[in-house]
C-alpha cells in the first residue's frame, strides 16, 4: 500500500489517478488510462476510497489486469453490497484466479449482478463458516463422544462428524437460523449419544421413505432423551416440531418414555408405516445408516485395541504391584457403568479392587458403551501380558499402527493463509514426504563420543524422571484424604449440593501419555556449524528420549516455492531409534528455503493421527519463514506460519519453537505466543539445550 499519510478528506481525482497508475501501470496504455477509474472513485467517501485502493494494491500483486477490472466495478459493488459483501465477491474471484487463471476470475467479477442476488438472499442466513466454532463448543458441552462439525449439502452424521449445510435460511432472521443450526446439531448428536445406530445393519429399512419415517420416530424418542438431560434444548426441539404437528400415531407415546430404544422406533415403524406421514420437521436432516455403520465399525475395532492396550499398561503400572499369585493369572478386569444421559461414570476394578483409571480409559469405555449399549467382556481382555514392561507395550502399540510413511511416497495439498485477503488460498502448496538420504552412523557415534559425559548425565536424569511419582488430586480412591477437596465438598453440602465422589489423593507413577514431533529446519541458512549443532542436538535428544520412553518422531523440512515443499522423514513414531535413524540424522543437510506453513500443517496432521493425551510440536529453526519468492518473505510468511500454528492448537496440539535466531524475539511471540519459544543465543550450546528444554516442557 502507499505510504501516504491517512486523510480525513476524500482524495481528489488527480491524486486517485496517480495512485491507480502506480499499481495498474502494466496494463495501462495510451487508450486505456486510469482517468475513468479515478473519476468514478472520486465520488466515494474516504473509507470507500481507502478500501478500493487497498484491494487494488493487493490484487495487483497477483495480476494487474484483475486489479484493473476490480477497480472498474468497485463503485457499483460497494453501492450494492457494502464493504463486507464486496470483499467476499472479490475474494471469491481471487480464489478462482488461483485455481483457474485470469479468464475465469474475470468472469467471476463480471458476474456481479448474480452475486448480488445470492448475497441478498443470504443476508438472513446463518453461515456455518461463522458459527461452526460455536457449534463445536456447544456439542463438546453435551455429553458423550466429541464430534466434529463439517459442511455438507445435507445434514447428517456418521457418528464422529456432524455434517451441516453451509447456509441456513429457513427462518426470516439470522438468530432464528442459528437456533436451527443448534437444533439440527443436537438431533444429530443425540443419534450418536442415544443409540440410533446400535442395532445390526440388517435391522434397519433400506428404502429412503422408510428411513425418513424412522428419522421422524427417532426424533420423538431422541427429543425426549434430550429434554430429560437438557430441558432448555428439549423445549427448542419441541417448539420446532410444534410448527408441523405429527398426526396421531397409536403407540407413539412409548417412544418418549425412559428406556425406549431405537428398537422401539423400528417396531412402531413396522406397524405404522402405512398411515404415518412425514411432517417435514426442519431440523431432522437425513438418516444415513450405511455411512454411520462404516465409521462405527472402524471405530469399534480401533477402540477395542486401544482399551486392551490401556488396560495392559494400567495393570503393569499398578503400585503396589499385583500380588505374586495374581500375576501368575491374567488380570481380571470389571467395569461398573452408570449412564444417566448427561452424566456417565465408569468404576474400573482389577481383580475385584477399584483402580483409578486415567481419562483415556474412561473416554474409551464411554465411546464403546455409546456404540454397543454395554461393554462386552472380550473388550476387557488386555492385549498381551499385564506384567509386560512399558517398552514392550510401546513396541506393541507401534506395531499396531499404520503410519503414513509405510504407505509410500505421497503428495499432499495444503491451504495457505493470505493475511492481506484474510482468507485461505485453497490447496495452494504442494508438499512431498520423502526419506532423508542416509549418511553413515559415524556422525551419531562421533557425537556420542564428543558428549559422552553429558549423554550419561542426560540418560540418568531422564531415567529418574521416568520413575517419578505424581500426586493426583480429587481421585475416587487413593492413598490419603484430599483435604482441599473435602473442604470444597463441605461447602457444596452446605449449599444443598450432592457430596462429590472424588475426595482422595493418589500417588501414582507418572503416566506419560505423550507424543512429540520434532520439525527441523533444513534450509540453506543452516549450512555449516548450525547444521552440525542441529544434528548433534537430535542425537542427544534421541538418547534422552529413549531413556524416558516417550513416543517421538523427527522430520525435517525445506523446499523452494509453494510447488516444492518437502518434508523429510528422519524417524517416524513407529520406528525404533537404531542405526537407520542415526544414519538419517547424519544425512540431514542444508537444502533450500523455509516455507514453514505447509510443513507445520503436515506435522500437525501426523500428530493428529497419534493417540496421545498430550501432543507436542517442537520446531528447531535458525530464522523466520522464508522462500524463494518475495511474497512469502516478511509479514506474509509470518502470518501464514502463525495461522498454521493456530490450526494446530485447535487440534489440541501444543506448538513450541527452539531457535538460534537472535532476532527471533521480534516475530516469535506473534507466531508462537509469549512463552512458547526459547532463543538459544549460542548455537554451540544447542545440543545440550534441546533435551533440557524438552524436559522442562513435559514435567
C-alpha positions as CSV (number, residue, x, y, z in Angstrom):
1,X,0.0,0.0,0.0
2,X,1.0,3.6,-0.4
3,X,2.9,5.2,2.4
4,X,0.8,8.4,2.1
5,X,-0.5,9.6,5.5
6,X,-4.2,9.0,6.2
7,X,-6.5,11.8,5.3
8,X,-10.0,12.7,6.6
9,X,-10.9,14.1,3.2
10,X,-11.6,12.0,0.0
11,X,-8.8,12.1,-2.5
12,X,-9.3,14.3,-5.5
13,X,-9.5,12.8,-8.9
14,X,-5.9,13.7,-9.8
15,X,-4.5,12.0,-6.7
16,X,-6.6,8.9,-7.3
17,X,-5.4,8.7,-10.9
18,X,-1.8,8.9,-9.7
19,X,-2.3,6.2,-7.1
20,X,-4.1,3.9,-9.6
21,X,-1.4,4.4,-12.3
22,X,1.2,3.4,-9.8
23,X,-0.5,0.0,-9.3
24,X,-2.0,-0.6,-12.7
25,X,0.8,0.6,-14.9
26,X,1.5,-2.8,-16.5
27,X,-2.0,-2.9,-18.1
28,X,-2.4,0.8,-19.0
29,X,-2.0,2.2,-22.5
30,X,-2.5,5.4,-24.2
31,X,-6.1,4.5,-24.8
32,X,-6.7,2.6,-21.6
33,X,-5.8,5.0,-18.8
34,X,-6.7,5.3,-15.1
35,X,-8.6,8.6,-15.6
36,X,-12.0,6.9,-15.9
37,X,-11.4,4.8,-12.8
38,X,-10.3,7.8,-10.9
39,X,-13.3,9.8,-11.9
40,X,-15.7,7.1,-10.6
41,X,-13.7,6.7,-7.3
42,X,-13.6,10.4,-6.7
43,X,-17.3,10.4,-5.8
44,X,-16.7,7.9,-3.0
45,X,-16.1,8.7,0.7
46,X,-12.7,8.4,2.4
47,X,-13.3,4.9,3.8
48,X,-14.6,3.5,0.5
49,X,-11.6,5.0,-1.4
50,X,-9.2,3.5,1.1
51,X,-11.0,0.2,0.7
52,X,-10.7,0.2,-3.1
53,X,-7.1,1.4,-3.1
54,X,-6.1,-1.2,-0.6
55,X,-7.6,-4.1,-2.6
56,X,-6.3,-2.7,-5.9
57,X,-2.8,-2.9,-4.3
58,X,-3.4,-6.5,-3.0
59,X,-4.9,-7.8,-6.3
60,X,-2.2,-6.1,-8.4
61,X,0.5,-8.2,-6.7
62,X,-1.2,-11.2,-8.3
63,X,-2.4,-9.8,-11.5
64,X,-2.7,-6.1,-12.7
65,X,-5.4,-6.9,-15.2
66,X,-7.6,-8.4,-12.5
67,X,-6.9,-5.3,-10.3
68,X,-8.0,-3.0,-13.1
69,X,-11.3,-4.9,-13.6
70,X,-11.9,-4.8,-9.8
71,X,-11.3,-1.0,-9.7
72,X,-13.7,-0.5,-12.6
73,X,-16.5,-2.5,-10.8
74,X,-15.8,-1.5,-7.3
75,X,-18.0,1.6,-7.0
76,X,-21.0,-0.4,-8.3
77,X,-20.2,-3.3,-6.0
78,X,-19.8,-1.1,-2.9
79,X,-23.2,0.5,-3.6
80,X,-24.9,-2.8,-3.9
81,X,-23.0,-4.9,-1.4
82,X,-21.2,-2.6,1.0
83,X,-17.6,-3.3,2.0
84,X,-18.2,-6.7,3.5
85,X,-20.1,-8.1,0.6
86,X,-17.6,-6.5,-1.9
87,X,-14.7,-8.2,-0.1
88,X,-16.5,-11.5,-0.3
89,X,-17.1,-11.1,-4.0
90,X,-13.5,-10.1,-4.7
91,X,-12.1,-12.9,-2.5
92,X,-14.2,-15.4,-4.5
93,X,-12.8,-14.1,-7.7
94,X,-9.2,-14.3,-6.4
95,X,-9.8,-17.9,-5.4
96,X,-10.9,-18.6,-8.9
97,X,-7.8,-16.9,-10.2
98,X,-5.6,-19.1,-8.0
99,X,-7.2,-22.2,-9.4
100,X,-8.3,-21.4,-12.9
101,X,-6.5,-18.3,-14.1
102,X,-7.4,-14.8,-15.3
103,X,-10.2,-15.7,-17.7
104,X,-12.4,-17.5,-15.2
105,X,-11.6,-14.9,-12.5
106,X,-12.7,-12.1,-14.8
107,X,-15.9,-13.9,-15.5
108,X,-16.5,-14.2,-11.8
109,X,-16.0,-10.4,-11.3
110,X,-18.3,-9.6,-14.2
111,X,-21.0,-11.8,-12.7
112,X,-21.5,-9.2,-10.0
113,X,-25.4,-8.9,-10.5
114,X,-25.9,-12.7,-9.9
115,X,-23.6,-12.5,-6.9
116,X,-25.6,-9.6,-5.5
117,X,-28.8,-11.6,-5.9
118,X,-27.3,-14.5,-4.0
119,X,-25.7,-12.3,-1.4
120,X,-29.0,-10.5,-0.6
121,X,-30.8,-13.8,-0.2
122,X,-28.2,-14.8,2.3
123,X,-28.4,-11.8,4.5
124,X,-30.8,-13.5,6.7
125,X,-28.8,-16.7,6.6
126,X,-26.7,-18.2,9.3
127,X,-23.5,-19.3,7.8
128,X,-21.7,-22.5,9.0
129,X,-18.3,-20.9,8.4
130,X,-19.1,-18.4,11.0
131,X,-20.9,-20.5,13.6
132,X,-19.0,-23.8,13.3
133,X,-16.6,-23.0,16.2
134,X,-19.6,-22.1,18.4
135,X,-21.4,-25.3,17.4
136,X,-18.3,-27.4,18.2
137,X,-18.1,-25.9,21.6
138,X,-21.8,-26.5,22.0
139,X,-21.5,-30.2,21.1
140,X,-18.5,-30.5,23.3
141,X,-20.5,-29.2,26.2
142,X,-23.0,-32.0,25.8
143,X,-22.1,-35.5,27.0
144,X,-20.6,-38.4,25.1
145,X,-18.1,-38.6,22.3
146,X,-16.6,-35.4,21.0
147,X,-17.9,-34.6,17.5
148,X,-16.5,-32.5,14.7
149,X,-18.6,-30.1,12.6
150,X,-18.2,-30.1,8.8
151,X,-20.1,-28.6,5.9
152,X,-22.3,-30.8,3.6
153,X,-25.3,-30.2,1.4
154,X,-27.5,-32.4,3.6
155,X,-27.4,-32.5,7.4
156,X,-26.4,-35.9,8.7
157,X,-23.9,-37.7,10.9
158,X,-21.5,-40.6,10.6
159,X,-21.2,-40.7,14.5
160,X,-17.9,-38.9,14.5
161,X,-18.7,-35.8,12.4
162,X,-21.9,-33.7,12.3
163,X,-22.4,-32.5,8.8
164,X,-24.4,-29.4,8.4
165,X,-25.4,-27.2,5.4
166,X,-23.1,-24.3,4.6
167,X,-26.1,-21.9,4.9
168,X,-29.4,-22.0,6.7
169,X,-32.2,-19.5,5.7
170,X,-35.3,-21.4,6.8
171,X,-36.4,-18.6,9.1
172,X,-36.5,-14.8,8.4
173,X,-33.8,-13.8,10.8
174,X,-30.2,-14.9,11.3
175,X,-30.7,-15.5,15.0
176,X,-33.6,-17.9,14.3
177,X,-31.5,-19.8,11.7
178,X,-28.6,-20.1,14.2
179,X,-31.1,-21.7,16.6
180,X,-32.0,-24.1,13.8
181,X,-28.3,-25.0,13.4
182,X,-28.2,-25.8,17.2
183,X,-31.3,-27.9,17.0
184,X,-30.0,-29.8,14.0
185,X,-26.6,-30.4,15.6
186,X,-28.3,-31.5,18.8
187,X,-30.5,-34.0,17.0
188,X,-27.5,-35.5,15.1
189,X,-25.5,-35.6,18.3
190,X,-28.4,-37.5,20.0
191,X,-28.4,-40.1,17.3
192,X,-24.9,-41.0,18.3
193,X,-25.4,-40.5,22.0
194,X,-28.6,-42.4,22.5
195,X,-28.1,-45.3,20.2
196,X,-29.8,-44.7,16.9
197,X,-27.3,-47.0,15.2
198,X,-26.9,-49.5,18.0
199,X,-28.6,-52.4,16.1
200,X,-27.2,-54.6,13.4
201,X,-27.5,-53.1,9.9
202,X,-30.0,-55.6,8.7
203,X,-32.5,-54.3,11.3
204,X,-32.8,-51.0,9.5
205,X,-35.1,-50.5,6.5
206,X,-33.4,-49.9,3.1
207,X,-35.8,-47.6,1.4
208,X,-35.4,-43.8,1.6
209,X,-39.1,-43.3,2.5
210,X,-38.9,-45.8,5.4
211,X,-35.6,-44.2,6.6
212,X,-37.3,-40.8,6.6
213,X,-40.2,-42.0,8.7
214,X,-37.8,-43.8,11.1
215,X,-36.0,-40.5,11.4
216,X,-39.3,-38.9,12.5
217,X,-40.0,-41.5,15.1
218,X,-36.4,-41.3,16.4
219,X,-36.9,-37.5,16.6
220,X,-39.7,-38.1,19.1
221,X,-37.6,-40.6,21.1
222,X,-34.4,-38.5,21.0
223,X,-36.3,-35.3,21.7
224,X,-37.5,-36.9,25.0
225,X,-33.9,-38.1,25.8
226,X,-32.6,-34.6,25.3
227,X,-35.4,-33.0,27.3
228,X,-34.7,-35.2,30.3
229,X,-31.0,-34.1,30.3
230,X,-31.2,-30.6,28.8
231,X,-34.7,-29.2,29.3
232,X,-33.9,-25.9,27.5
233,X,-32.7,-27.7,24.4
234,X,-35.7,-30.0,24.7
235,X,-38.1,-27.0,24.6
236,X,-36.3,-25.7,21.4
237,X,-36.8,-29.0,19.6
238,X,-40.4,-29.3,20.8
239,X,-41.2,-25.8,19.5
240,X,-39.8,-26.7,16.1
241,X,-41.8,-29.8,16.0
242,X,-44.9,-27.9,17.0
243,X,-44.7,-25.9,13.8
244,X,-45.7,-29.0,11.9
245,X,-47.7,-31.3,14.3
246,X,-47.4,-35.0,13.7
247,X,-50.7,-36.8,13.0
248,X,-51.7,-39.2,15.9
249,X,-49.9,-42.5,15.8
250,X,-51.0,-45.3,18.2
251,X,-48.1,-46.2,20.4
252,X,-46.1,-43.1,19.8
253,X,-46.1,-42.1,23.5
254,X,-44.0,-45.1,24.4
255,X,-41.1,-43.6,22.4
256,X,-40.9,-40.7,24.9
257,X,-40.7,-43.0,27.9
258,X,-37.4,-43.5,29.7
259,X,-35.7,-46.7,28.5
260,X,-37.1,-46.5,24.9
261,X,-34.5,-47.5,22.3
262,X,-34.2,-47.5,18.6
263,X,-35.7,-51.0,18.6
264,X,-39.0,-49.4,19.8
265,X,-38.9,-46.9,17.0
266,X,-38.3,-49.7,14.4
267,X,-41.2,-51.8,15.9
268,X,-43.5,-48.8,15.7
269,X,-42.4,-48.1,12.2
270,X,-43.3,-51.6,11.1
271,X,-46.8,-51.3,12.5
272,X,-47.5,-47.7,11.4
273,X,-45.6,-47.2,8.2
274,X,-48.8,-47.2,6.0
275,X,-50.5,-44.4,7.9
276,X,-47.5,-42.4,9.2
277,X,-46.8,-39.1,7.5
278,X,-43.6,-37.2,7.4
279,X,-44.3,-33.8,9.0
280,X,-41.2,-32.3,7.5
281,X,-39.6,-31.1,10.7
282,X,-36.9,-28.7,9.6
283,X,-34.0,-29.9,11.9
284,X,-34.0,-33.6,11.1
285,X,-31.6,-33.9,8.2
286,X,-31.2,-37.3,6.7
287,X,-30.7,-40.7,8.4
288,X,-27.8,-42.5,6.7
289,X,-27.1,-45.8,8.5
290,X,-24.6,-47.0,5.8
291,X,-22.4,-44.1,6.4
292,X,-22.7,-44.4,10.2
293,X,-22.0,-48.1,10.2
294,X,-18.8,-47.8,8.2
295,X,-17.4,-45.3,10.7
296,X,-18.8,-47.1,13.7
297,X,-17.2,-50.5,12.8
298,X,-13.8,-49.0,12.2
299,X,-14.0,-47.1,15.5
300,X,-15.1,-50.2,17.5
301,X,-12.1,-52.1,16.2
302,X,-9.8,-49.2,16.9
303,X,-11.1,-48.5,20.4
304,X,-11.2,-52.2,21.4
305,X,-7.5,-52.5,20.7
306,X,-6.8,-49.1,22.4
307,X,-8.7,-50.2,25.5
308,X,-7.0,-53.5,25.7
309,X,-3.6,-51.9,25.4
310,X,-4.5,-49.3,28.0
311,X,-5.6,-52.0,30.4
312,X,-2.4,-53.9,29.9
313,X,-0.4,-50.8,30.6
314,X,-2.5,-49.9,33.6
315,X,-2.1,-53.4,35.1
316,X,1.7,-53.2,34.7
317,X,1.8,-49.8,36.4
318,X,-0.2,-50.7,39.5
319,X,1.5,-49.5,42.6
320,X,1.8,-51.6,44.7
321,X,2.1,-54.3,42.1
322,X,-0.4,-57.1,41.9
323,X,0.4,-59.9,44.3
324,X,2.6,-62.7,43.0
325,X,-0.2,-65.2,43.0
326,X,-2.4,-62.8,41.0
327,X,0.4,-62.1,38.5
328,X,0.5,-65.8,37.5
329,X,-3.0,-65.4,36.2
330,X,-4.3,-62.9,33.6
331,X,-5.6,-59.7,35.1
332,X,-9.3,-59.8,35.7
333,X,-11.0,-56.5,34.9
334,X,-14.5,-55.5,35.5
335,X,-16.3,-52.2,34.9
336,X,-19.5,-50.9,36.6
337,X,-21.2,-48.3,34.5
338,X,-23.7,-45.6,35.4
339,X,-25.1,-43.8,32.4
340,X,-27.7,-41.2,33.2
341,X,-27.7,-39.4,29.9
342,X,-25.9,-36.3,30.9
343,X,-23.7,-38.0,33.4
344,X,-21.5,-41.0,32.6
345,X,-19.5,-42.8,35.3
346,X,-17.4,-46.0,35.0
347,X,-15.9,-47.7,38.1
348,X,-12.9,-49.8,37.0
349,X,-11.8,-52.8,39.1
350,X,-8.8,-55.1,38.8
351,X,-9.0,-58.4,40.5
352,X,-12.0,-57.1,42.4
353,X,-10.3,-54.0,43.7
354,X,-11.0,-50.4,42.5
355,X,-8.4,-48.9,40.2
356,X,-8.0,-45.2,39.3
357,X,-8.1,-45.3,35.6
358,X,-6.8,-42.4,33.5
359,X,-9.3,-40.2,31.5
360,X,-8.2,-42.0,28.3
361,X,-9.7,-45.3,29.7
362,X,-12.9,-43.6,30.7
363,X,-13.3,-41.9,27.3
364,X,-12.8,-45.3,25.5
365,X,-15.3,-47.0,27.8
366,X,-17.9,-44.3,27.3
367,X,-17.5,-44.4,23.5
368,X,-17.8,-48.2,23.3
369,X,-20.9,-48.2,25.5
370,X,-22.4,-45.5,23.3
371,X,-22.0,-47.8,20.3
372,X,-22.9,-51.1,21.9
373,X,-25.0,-50.2,24.8
374,X,-22.7,-52.2,27.0
375,X,-19.1,-53.1,27.5
376,X,-18.6,-56.7,26.2
377,X,-16.3,-58.9,28.4
378,X,-13.9,-59.6,25.5
379,X,-13.1,-55.9,25.4
380,X,-11.7,-56.2,28.9
381,X,-9.1,-58.8,28.0
382,X,-5.8,-56.8,28.0
383,X,-3.6,-57.0,25.0
384,X,-0.6,-59.1,26.0
385,X,0.7,-60.0,29.4
386,X,-0.3,-57.5,32.1
387,X,3.2,-57.8,33.5
388,X,5.0,-56.7,30.4
389,X,7.3,-53.7,30.5
390,X,6.4,-50.3,29.3
391,X,8.9,-50.7,26.4
392,X,7.2,-53.9,25.3
393,X,3.8,-52.2,25.4
394,X,5.1,-49.4,23.3
395,X,6.5,-51.7,20.7
396,X,3.1,-53.4,20.6
397,X,1.4,-50.1,20.1
398,X,3.9,-49.2,17.4
399,X,3.4,-52.5,15.6
400,X,-0.4,-51.9,15.6
401,X,-0.3,-48.7,13.7
402,X,-0.1,-48.0,10.0
403,X,1.8,-44.8,9.6
404,X,1.8,-42.6,6.6
405,X,5.4,-43.5,5.8
406,X,4.5,-47.1,5.4
407,X,2.1,-46.2,2.6
408,X,4.9,-45.0,0.3
409,X,5.6,-41.6,-1.0
410,X,2.7,-39.2,-1.2
411,X,1.9,-35.8,-2.3
412,X,-0.3,-33.5,-0.2
413,X,-2.0,-30.2,-1.0
414,X,-2.3,-27.7,1.8
415,X,-4.1,-24.3,2.1
416,X,-2.1,-21.2,2.8
417,X,-3.2,-18.2,4.7
418,X,-3.1,-14.9,2.8
419,X,-3.3,-12.2,5.6
420,X,-4.0,-9.5,3.1
421,X,-7.1,-11.2,1.8
422,X,-7.9,-12.5,5.3
423,X,-8.6,-15.7,3.5
424,X,-7.1,-19.1,2.6
425,X,-5.6,-19.8,-0.7
426,X,-7.1,-23.2,-1.2
427,X,-4.8,-26.2,-1.9
428,X,-2.1,-23.7,-2.6
429,X,1.0,-25.6,-1.5
430,X,2.2,-29.0,-2.8
431,X,4.1,-31.0,-0.1
432,X,6.0,-34.2,-0.8
433,X,7.0,-36.5,2.0
434,X,10.5,-38.1,1.5
435,X,13.1,-40.0,3.4
436,X,16.3,-38.2,4.3
437,X,19.1,-39.7,2.2
438,X,21.0,-41.6,4.9
439,X,24.7,-41.0,5.6
440,X,26.6,-43.4,7.8
441,X,26.1,-43.7,11.6
442,X,29.5,-42.3,12.2
443,X,28.2,-38.8,12.9
444,X,26.0,-40.1,15.7
445,X,28.9,-42.2,17.1
446,X,31.2,-39.2,17.0
447,X,28.6,-37.1,18.8
448,X,28.1,-39.7,21.5
449,X,31.9,-39.8,22.0
450,X,32.2,-36.0,22.0
451,X,29.4,-35.6,24.6
452,X,30.0,-38.9,26.4
453,X,29.7,-37.4,29.9
454,X,26.7,-35.2,29.1
455,X,24.9,-38.1,27.5
456,X,25.4,-40.3,30.5
457,X,24.1,-37.5,32.8
458,X,21.1,-37.0,30.5
459,X,20.2,-40.6,30.5
460,X,20.4,-40.8,34.3
461,X,18.3,-37.7,34.7
462,X,15.6,-38.9,32.3
463,X,15.6,-42.4,33.7
464,X,15.0,-40.8,37.1
465,X,12.1,-38.8,35.7
466,X,10.6,-41.9,34.4
467,X,10.2,-43.3,37.9
468,X,8.7,-40.1,39.4
469,X,5.5,-40.4,41.3
470,X,2.8,-38.0,40.5
471,X,0.4,-36.7,43.2
472,X,-3.1,-36.9,41.7
473,X,-5.9,-34.9,43.5
474,X,-9.6,-35.4,43.5
475,X,-9.5,-39.1,42.8
476,X,-12.3,-41.5,43.7
477,X,-9.8,-43.8,45.5
478,X,-6.3,-43.2,46.8
479,X,-3.7,-43.2,49.5
480,X,-4.9,-40.3,51.6
481,X,-7.8,-37.9,52.0
482,X,-7.7,-34.8,49.8
483,X,-8.5,-32.1,52.4
484,X,-8.9,-29.3,49.8
485,X,-11.5,-31.4,48.0
486,X,-13.1,-32.3,51.4
487,X,-13.4,-28.6,52.3
488,X,-14.9,-27.8,48.8
489,X,-17.4,-30.7,49.2
490,X,-18.4,-29.4,52.7
491,X,-19.2,-26.0,51.1
492,X,-21.2,-27.8,48.4
493,X,-23.1,-29.7,51.1
494,X,-24.0,-26.5,52.9
495,X,-25.4,-25.2,49.7
496,X,-27.6,-28.3,49.3
497,X,-25.5,-29.9,46.6
498,X,-24.6,-33.6,46.4
499,X,-21.3,-34.8,48.1
500,X,-18.7,-35.3,45.3
501,X,-17.2,-38.8,45.0
502,X,-13.6,-37.7,44.3
503,X,-12.1,-36.9,47.7
504,X,-8.8,-38.8,47.8
505,X,-5.2,-38.2,46.9
506,X,-3.3,-40.9,45.0
507,X,0.4,-41.2,44.4
508,X,0.9,-42.9,41.1
509,X,3.8,-43.3,38.7
510,X,3.8,-40.5,36.2
511,X,1.6,-41.5,33.3
512,X,3.3,-40.0,30.2
513,X,0.6,-40.5,27.6
514,X,2.6,-38.1,25.4
515,X,3.7,-37.8,21.8
516,X,6.2,-35.3,20.5
517,X,7.1,-34.5,16.9
518,X,10.2,-32.5,16.2
519,X,10.4,-30.5,13.0
520,X,13.9,-29.5,12.0
521,X,14.8,-26.6,9.7
522,X,16.8,-27.9,6.7
523,X,17.0,-24.6,4.9
524,X,20.2,-23.4,3.2
525,X,20.9,-20.9,6.0
526,X,21.7,-23.7,8.4
527,X,24.8,-24.6,6.3
528,X,27.9,-25.2,8.3
529,X,28.2,-25.4,12.1
530,X,24.5,-24.7,12.6
531,X,23.6,-27.9,10.7
532,X,26.2,-29.7,12.9
533,X,24.6,-28.3,16.0
534,X,21.2,-29.4,14.9
535,X,22.3,-32.9,14.2
536,X,24.2,-33.2,17.4
537,X,21.1,-31.9,19.3
538,X,19.0,-34.6,17.7
539,X,21.4,-37.3,18.7
540,X,21.4,-36.1,22.3
541,X,17.6,-35.7,22.2
542,X,17.1,-39.3,21.0
543,X,19.4,-40.7,23.7
544,X,17.4,-38.8,26.4
545,X,14.0,-39.8,25.0
546,X,15.0,-43.4,24.7
547,X,15.7,-43.3,28.4
548,X,12.5,-41.6,29.1
549,X,10.3,-43.8,26.9
550,X,8.2,-41.1,25.3
551,X,6.9,-41.6,21.8
552,X,8.5,-39.2,19.4
553,X,9.2,-38.6,15.7
554,X,11.6,-36.4,13.8
555,X,11.1,-34.7,10.5
556,X,13.0,-32.1,8.5
557,X,11.6,-29.6,6.1
558,X,12.8,-27.3,3.2
559,X,11.8,-26.6,-0.3
560,X,11.6,-23.9,-2.9
561,X,8.3,-22.1,-3.8
562,X,4.8,-23.3,-3.0
563,X,5.0,-26.1,-5.5
564,X,8.0,-27.8,-4.0
565,X,7.6,-28.0,-0.2
566,X,9.5,-31.1,1.0
567,X,9.1,-32.9,4.3
568,X,11.8,-35.3,5.2
569,X,11.3,-38.4,7.4
570,X,14.1,-38.9,9.9
571,X,12.3,-41.0,12.5
572,X,8.6,-42.0,12.4
573,X,6.6,-42.6,15.6
574,X,6.5,-46.3,15.0
575,X,10.2,-46.6,14.2
576,X,12.8,-47.6,16.8
577,X,15.9,-45.5,17.4
578,X,18.6,-47.6,15.6
579,X,21.3,-47.5,13.0
580,X,18.9,-46.4,10.3
581,X,17.7,-43.4,12.2
582,X,21.2,-42.5,13.2
583,X,22.2,-42.6,9.6
584,X,19.4,-40.3,8.6
585,X,20.3,-37.8,11.3
586,X,23.8,-37.8,9.9
587,X,22.2,-37.3,6.4
588,X,20.4,-34.1,7.4
589,X,21.9,-31.4,5.1
590,X,21.1,-27.8,4.3
591,X,18.9,-27.5,1.3
592,X,16.7,-24.7,0.1
593,X,14.2,-22.3,1.8
594,X,12.0,-22.2,4.9
595,X,8.3,-22.2,3.9
596,X,7.1,-23.2,7.4
597,X,3.3,-23.1,7.0
598,X,2.8,-26.3,4.9
599,X,5.5,-28.1,7.0
600,X,3.7,-27.3,10.2
601,X,0.3,-28.2,8.8
602,X,1.6,-31.6,7.7
603,X,3.3,-32.2,11.0
604,X,0.0,-31.4,12.8
605,X,-1.8,-33.8,10.5
606,X,0.7,-36.6,11.5
607,X,0.3,-35.7,15.2
608,X,-3.5,-35.7,15.0
609,X,-3.4,-39.3,13.9
610,X,-1.4,-40.3,17.0
611,X,-3.3,-41.4,20.1
612,X,-1.9,-39.4,23.0
613,X,-3.3,-37.2,25.7
614,X,-0.6,-34.6,25.2
615,X,0.8,-33.7,21.8
616,X,3.9,-31.5,21.3
617,X,5.0,-30.0,18.0
618,X,8.6,-28.6,18.5
619,X,10.3,-26.7,15.8
620,X,14.1,-26.3,15.6
621,X,14.9,-23.3,13.4
622,X,17.5,-20.7,12.7
623,X,15.4,-18.0,11.3
624,X,12.0,-16.6,10.3
625,X,9.8,-18.1,7.5
626,X,11.3,-17.5,4.1
627,X,11.0,-18.7,0.5
628,X,12.4,-18.0,-3.0
629,X,9.5,-15.8,-3.9
630,X,9.4,-12.3,-2.4
631,X,5.7,-12.9,-1.4
632,X,6.5,-15.4,1.4
633,X,9.2,-13.3,2.9
634,X,8.3,-10.9,5.7
635,X,4.8,-10.5,7.0
636,X,3.1,-12.9,4.6
637,X,5.2,-15.9,5.8
638,X,5.0,-14.9,9.4
639,X,1.2,-14.6,9.3
640,X,0.8,-17.9,7.4
641,X,3.0,-19.7,9.9
642,X,1.0,-18.2,12.8
643,X,-2.2,-19.3,11.2
644,X,-0.8,-22.9,10.8
645,X,0.1,-22.9,14.5
646,X,-3.4,-21.7,15.4
647,X,-4.8,-24.6,13.3
648,X,-2.5,-27.0,15.3
649,X,-3.7,-25.6,18.6
650,X,-7.3,-26.1,17.6
651,X,-6.4,-29.8,17.1
652,X,-5.2,-30.0,20.7
653,X,-1.5,-29.8,19.7
654,X,0.9,-27.7,21.8
655,X,3.5,-25.9,19.5
656,X,6.9,-24.8,20.7
657,X,9.9,-23.3,19.0
658,X,13.6,-23.5,19.7
659,X,15.6,-21.1,17.6
660,X,19.1,-19.7,17.4
661,X,18.0,-16.6,15.6
662,X,18.9,-13.7,17.9
663,X,16.2,-11.5,16.2
664,X,13.5,-14.1,16.9
665,X,12.1,-12.1,19.7
666,X,10.8,-9.6,17.1
667,X,8.5,-12.2,15.5
668,X,8.3,-15.4,17.5
669,X,6.0,-14.0,20.3
670,X,3.5,-13.1,17.5
671,X,3.8,-16.6,15.9
672,X,4.0,-18.9,18.9
673,X,2.9,-16.7,21.9
674,X,5.0,-15.0,24.6
675,X,6.0,-18.2,26.4
676,X,6.1,-20.8,23.7
677,X,9.6,-20.4,22.4
678,X,13.3,-20.4,23.5
679,X,16.1,-18.5,21.9
680,X,19.4,-20.2,22.3
681,X,21.9,-17.3,22.0
682,X,24.9,-19.6,21.5
683,X,24.4,-22.2,18.7
684,X,27.2,-24.2,20.2
685,X,25.0,-24.9,23.2
686,X,22.1,-26.2,21.2
687,X,23.0,-29.9,21.5
688,X,22.9,-29.6,25.3
689,X,19.9,-27.3,25.5
690,X,17.3,-29.1,23.4
691,X,16.9,-32.2,25.7
692,X,16.8,-29.9,28.7
693,X,14.1,-27.7,27.2
694,X,12.1,-30.8,26.4
695,X,12.4,-32.0,30.0
696,X,11.1,-28.6,31.2
697,X,8.2,-28.7,28.7
698,X,6.9,-32.1,29.7
699,X,7.3,-32.1,33.5
